[in-house]
Amino acid sequence: MANDSHTQPILITGGTGFAGRHLIQALLDDGFQNIHTTHFGNSPVPEVCQNEAVSIHQVNLTEAEAVAQLIKAVQPAQIYHLASFAAVGKSFEQAGAILQNNIMLQLHVLNAVQQHAPQAKILIIGSAEEYGRIPQDKLGQKIDESYPLNPVNPYAVTKVTQDLLAQAFYFSFKLNILRVRPFNHIGEGQSPDFVIPAFASQIVAVEKGTQECLKVGKLDSVRDFTDVKDMVRAYIIVMNVGEVGDVYNIGSGTGWKISEVLDMLLAHSTQKIKVEVDETRLRPSDVEYFVADAHRIQELGWSPQVPLSETLERILNEWREKV
């Protein structure tokens, strides 16, 4: 982008969350000087958000009027819509809250943009979870954007709904909407509700003598892991050179068994650790093979740069410093 565009306002919903803080850092590194992010709740604000180029807005995105006032005041040129309740494993227990939260905040953002900033470009962050159940005859095949949407948990249902709402607003109101479906992404700042930080936090607990063994769920599922730093770089590329109205998978295109990733983490441990299966960590329905066909975003010039082993070592070291 031209340098003068670096002063145009950029709004990131949920920018104080896991991926959001990495996106803000990437935008700052690229020289953007007018970044706005929403924050809700009492969780600490990441250090990157304390940069003078970042403005923090305490907004409950499930309140339509608050969202409208935010969009009207900021007049963003670009919106990265990351805000979402992201807890796949807990989404059956918390289905009502997840459905209400994720769907309504998406609707409020789209309505507010239509009314107050119709020229803004909006990147809607979906999820590979939208693809859901893979038929037996398709197992082992990479998933492209034309694959049917088959959500298998309430969180995935909300991401499909967000995706389709965005598409509806694009078709009906000609808003400048782009959509992405990121596959698993990992890095610093991710909640232990997710598999890799769950492993890392337990490894550190065993190393420090506060836990006897590492408890795991299903280990034979295959997943596509991308470093969050590569993931947010993909978001920026899609925002700036993607085709408005289109959807892009984001993933490395490489499948790893969860057991292989666990072994890589254990190889960095300071001691031998016993692993036990914990029945409570098994999900009611789990997808066996989830690997991206990411040729569309690769055509925009993106490819992952950070090796998985490097990402895993950073995550483990973060937990060692934290615990």
C-alpha positions in Angstrom: 0.0 0.0 0.0 1.1 3.6 -0.5 2.6 5.3 2.5 -0.2 7.9 2.8 -2.7 5.0 3.4 -0.7 4.1 6.6 -2.4 7.0 8.4 -6.0 5.8 7.5 -7.9 4.4 10.4 -7.8 0.6 10.8 -10.3 -1.1 13.2 -9.6 -4.5 14.7 -12.5 -6.0 16.6 -11.1 -8.2 19.4 -7.6 -6.9 18.8 -6.6 -7.6 22.4 -7.1 -11.3 21.9 -4.8 -14.0 20.8 -4.5 -13.4 17.0 -5.4 -9.7 17.4 -2.3 -8.8 19.4 -0.1 -10.4 16.7 -2.1 -8.6 14.0 -1.5 -5.2 15.7 2.2 -6.0 16.0 2.4 -6.9 12.3 0.5 -3.7 11.3 2.8 -1.6 13.5 5.9 -3.3 11.9 4.4 -2.4 8.5 4.3 1.3 9.5 0.6 1.8 10.1 0.0 4.7 12.5 -3.8 4.8 13.2 -4.9 1.5 14.6 -8.1 1.1 16.7 -9.1 -2.0 18.6 -12.0 -3.1 20.7 -11.6 -4.6 24.2 -14.2 -6.1 26.4 -14.0 -7.5 29.9 -11.4 -7.3 32.6 -8.6 -9.2 31.0 -5.2 -7.4 30.8 -4.5 -5.4 27.7 -1.5 -6.8 25.8 1.7 -4.6 25.8 1.5 -4.1 22.1 -1.8 -2.2 22.5 -0.1 0.4 24.6 1.7 1.8 21.6 0.9 5.4 20.9 -0.4 4.4 17.4 -3.1 2.2 19.0 -6.4 3.4 20.4 -8.4 1.1 22.6 -12.2 1.2 22.7 -14.1 -0.5 25.5 -17.1 -1.7 23.6 -19.6 -4.6 24.0 -20.1 -5.6 20.4 -23.3 -7.4 21.2 -24.9 -4.0 21.8 -26.0 -2.6 18.4 -25.9 1.1 19.4 -22.4 0.8 20.9 -21.2 -0.7 17.6 -22.9 1.9 15.5 -21.3 4.7 17.6 -17.9 3.1 17.3 -18.0 2.8 13.5 -19.4 6.3 13.1 -16.6 7.8 15.3 -13.6 5.8 13.9 -14.7 5.9 10.2 -12.4 3.0 9.5 -10.9 2.4 6.0 -10.3 -1.2 6.9 -11.9 -3.5 9.5 -10.4 -6.8 10.7 -13.3 -8.6 12.4 -11.6 -11.0 14.8 -13.9 -10.7 17.8 -15.5 -14.0 18.6 -16.0 -16.5 21.4 -13.6 -19.2 20.3 -13.9 -22.3 22.4 -14.5 -25.4 20.3 -14.1 -27.9 23.1 -16.5 -26.0 25.4 -19.0 -25.0 22.7 -21.7 -27.6 23.6 -21.6 -26.6 27.3 -21.8 -22.9 26.4 -23.8 -23.2 23.2 -26.4 -20.5 24.0 -23.8 -17.9 24.9 -21.6 -18.7 21.9 -24.6 -18.5 19.5 -25.8 -15.3 20.9 -22.4 -13.6 21.1 -20.8 -14.6 17.8 -23.9 -14.2 15.5 -25.2 -10.9 17.0 -21.9 -9.1 17.1 -21.3 -10.0 13.5 -24.8 -8.7 12.5 -24.2 -5.4 14.5 -20.8 -4.8 12.8 -22.2 -5.4 9.3 -25.3 -3.2 10.0 -23.1 -0.4 11.4 -20.7 -0.5 8.4 -23.6 -0.4 6.0 -25.0 2.7 7.7 -21.9 4.6 8.7 -18.8 3.4 6.7 -20.0 1.7 3.5 -16.7 2.2 1.7 -14.7 0.3 4.4 -13.1 -2.9 3.5 -14.0 -5.7 5.9 -12.1 -8.9 6.5 -14.4 -11.5 8.1 -12.4 -14.2 10.0 -14.2 -17.5 9.7 -12.7 -20.9 10.6 -11.8 -24.2 9.1 -14.2 -25.6 11.6 -16.9 -24.6 9.1 -16.0 -27.6 7.0 -16.7 -30.0 9.8 -17.3 -33.7 9.2 -15.3 -35.2 6.4 -16.9 -38.2 4.6 -14.8 -41.5 4.8 -14.2 -41.5 1.1 -12.7 -37.9 1.3 -10.4 -38.6 4.3 -6.8 -37.7 3.5 -7.7 -35.1 0.9 -6.9 -31.4 1.4 -9.9 -29.1 1.8 -10.4 -26.2 -0.7 -12.9 -23.4 -0.5 -15.6 -25.2 -2.5 -15.9 -28.0 0.1 -19.4 -28.3 1.6 -19.9 -26.7 5.1 -20.7 -29.4 7.6 -20.3 -27.9 11.1 -20.2 -30.5 14.0 -20.2 -28.2 17.0 -22.0 -25.0 18.1 -18.9 -22.8 17.6 -18.6 -24.1 14.0 -22.3 -23.3 13.5 -21.7 -19.7 14.5 -18.7 -19.4 12.1 -20.8 -20.7 9.2 -23.5 -18.2 10.2 -21.0 -15.3 10.3 -19.6 -16.4 6.9 -23.0 -16.5 5.3 -24.2 -13.3 6.9 -21.1 -11.6 5.4 -21.9 -13.1 2.0 -25.5 -11.9 2.3 -24.4 -8.3 3.0 -21.9 -8.4 0.2 -24.5 -9.5 -2.3 -27.3 -7.3 -1.0 -25.5 -4.1 -0.1 -22.3 -4.4 -2.1 -20.1 -3.9 1.0 -16.4 -4.5 0.4 -16.3 -7.8 2.3 -13.5 -10.4 2.1 -13.7 -13.7 4.0 -11.0 -16.1 5.3 -11.2 -19.6 6.8 -8.0 -20.0 8.9 -7.0 -23.5 9.9 -5.3 -24.2 13.2 -2.9 -21.4 14.2 -0.7 -21.3 17.2 1.7 -19.0 19.1 2.2 -16.9 22.2 -0.9 -15.7 24.0 -3.2 -18.6 23.1 -5.5 -20.0 25.8 -4.8 -23.5 27.2 -8.4 -24.4 26.0 -6.5 -25.1 22.8 -4.5 -28.3 22.2 -0.9 -27.0 21.8 -0.9 -24.6 24.7 -2.7 -27.2 26.8 0.2 -29.6 26.1 2.8 -26.9 26.7 1.3 -25.7 30.0 1.2 -29.3 31.3 4.8 -30.0 30.3 5.9 -27.0 32.3 3.8 -28.0 35.2 5.4 -31.5 35.2 8.9 -29.9 34.9 8.1 -27.7 37.9 6.8 -30.7 40.0 3.2 -29.4 40.3 1.7 -32.1 38.0 2.6 -35.8 37.8 1.8 -36.6 34.2 0.5 -35.0 31.0 -3.2 -35.7 30.3 -4.3 -35.8 26.7 -7.4 -36.4 24.5 -7.4 -37.9 21.1 -3.9 -38.0 19.5 -4.5 -39.6 16.1 -6.3 -36.7 14.5 -4.4 -34.8 11.7 -4.3 -31.0 11.8 -2.7 -28.2 9.7 -0.8 -25.9 12.0 0.4 -22.4 11.1 2.3 -19.9 13.2 0.0 -17.0 14.2 2.6 -14.6 12.9 2.3 -16.1 9.4 -1.5 -16.2 9.9 -1.9 -12.5 10.6 0.4 -11.7 7.7 -2.1 -13.7 5.5 -4.9 -11.6 6.9 -3.1 -8.4 5.8 -2.4 -9.8 2.3 -6.0 -10.8 1.8 -7.2 -7.4 3.0 -5.0 -5.5 0.6 -4.8 -7.7 -2.5 -7.6 -10.2 -2.1 -10.7 -10.1 -4.4 -13.7 -8.5 -2.7 -16.5 -11.0 -2.3 -14.2 -14.0 -2.2 -13.2 -16.5 0.5 -9.7 -17.8 1.2 -8.5 -20.8 3.2 -5.3 -20.1 5.2 -3.1 -23.0 6.2 0.3 -24.5 5.7 -1.1 -27.4 3.6 0.9 -29.9 5.7 -0.9 -32.3 8.0 0.5 -33.3 11.4 -0.8 -36.0 13.7 -1.5 -34.5 17.1 0.8 -37.2 18.5 3.6 -36.1 16.3 3.3 -32.5 17.5 3.2 -33.7 21.1 6.4 -35.7 20.5 8.1 -32.5 19.2 7.1 -30.6 22.3 8.2 -33.5 24.6 11.6 -33.5 22.8 12.1 -29.9 24.2 11.2 -31.0 27.7 13.9 -31.1 30.4 12.7 -34.5 31.6 10.9 -37.7 30.6 7.1 -37.2 30.9 4.4 -39.8 31.3 1.4 -39.3 29.0 -2.1 -40.5 30.0 -5.4 -40.3 28.1 -8.1 -38.3 29.9 -11.6 -39.2 28.9 -12.9 -35.7 29.8 -10.7 -34.3 27.1 -12.4 -36.3 24.3 -15.0 -34.3 22.3 -18.5 -35.6 21.4 -17.5 -35.3 17.7 -14.0 -34.7 16.3 -12.8 -34.4 12.8 -10.1 -36.9 11.9 -8.3 -35.1 9.0 -8.2 -31.3 8.6 -5.6 -30.0 6.1 -5.9 -26.9 3.9 -5.8 -26.6 0.2 -4.5 -23.0 0.3 -3.6 -22.5 -3.3 -5.9 -19.4 -3.6 -4.0 -17.4 -1.0 -0.7 -18.7 -2.3 -1.6 -17.1 -5.6 -1.8 -13.8 -3.7 1.9 -14.2 -2.7 1.5 -15.7 0.8 3.3 -18.8 2.1 4.1 -19.8 5.7 7.6 -18.9 6.8 8.0 -20.1 10.4 8.8 -23.8 10.9 6.5 -25.7 13.3 9.4 -26.7 15.5 10.4 -23.1 16.1 6.8 -22.1 16.9 6.5 -25.0 19.4 9.7 -24.0 21.2 8.5 -20.4 21.5 5.2 -21.6 23.0 7.0 -23.8 25.5 9.4 -21.1 26.5 6.5 -18.7 27.0 4.8 -21.1 29.5 8.1 -21.5 31.3 8.3 -17.8 31.8 4.6 -17.6 32.8 4.2 -20.4 35.3 
